[in-house]
């Protein structure tokens, strides 16, 4: 069985980019009925303000298995299949790790 996926175009510094979203209709916030595609559209809408405020600092991806109420963890490395333009940098924590 093929998984549901779609692509949509977002603006990037070197021009438009095609982004793939797996399971776009997956409901992430059941009480609000918001889907993975809704989240992607929101991230695109707020990205100019976020990027300006972020100041080119590294970010971690917080992930939730089993939906927003499931177990959570932080991804320290880009997920497999990340586009080439996703940068990765080494980060040293105050503990020295």
N, C-alpha and C positions, 0 to 999 in steps of 0.2 A: 504494500500500500504506500503510495507516494505521500509525502508530507505536504501540508498546505504551506506555501511560501509565496512571497511577492517581492517585487522591487519597487522602489520609488526614488525619484531624483531629488538630491539635496545640493545646495550650493556649497562649494569648498573654495579654499584659497586659490587653487589652480583651475577653478571652473566646476561645472556640475559633476556630481558623482552619483552612480547608481548604488543604492544600498539595498541589501537583501534582508528581509524580515521573515523568520520562520514562524509559523503559527500565529499570524497576525490577528486572528479572531479569538485567540486564547484570552479568557477573562482573567485579569490580574487583580482587580478590585471588585469582588462580587457585589458588595453593597451598592456600589456606584455604577456597576455594569461597564467599567472601563477595561479596554482590551490592550493587548500588546501594541497594536497599531495606534491606538489613542496615545499611549506613552511615547511612541516614536514621533508622532506628530507634535506632541507637547515639547519634547526635547529639541526638535528642529525650531519650534517657535521661540523658545527661551535661549537658544544657543548663543546669539550675539551678546546678550546681557551676561550670561554665565561665563563665556570666554573672556569678556572684558574684566569681570570681577575676579576670575580665577588667577589672572596674572601669570599664566604659563606654568603653574605648579602642577605636580603630578596628582592624579586622582586614582582612587580604587573603585572597583565595581562591586557594589553590594548585591548579592544574589540571594534568592529565596527559592528553596526547593519546595514544591507542593503549593505554590501560591504565596501571597503576601502574609498569610498567617502560618506558613510553614517554617522550617528551620532556615536560618540565615547564616551567611558566611561572606567573607570578602575575597574576591579574586585579586591576587597580587600580580598576576601576569595576564596579558591579553589572552582571550579565549582562542582556541584553535579556529582557524579560518578567518581571523581578523584581517581586514584589508591592510595592504602594505603601508598605507599612510598613518596607521595607528602606531604611535611611537611608544617605546618602552624605555624606561630609564632605571638605573639602580638607585635604590633609596636605602639610606642607613638610618635606622631608628635610634632614638636617644639611648636605648639599651646597648647599642653597638651591633645589633643584628643587621 
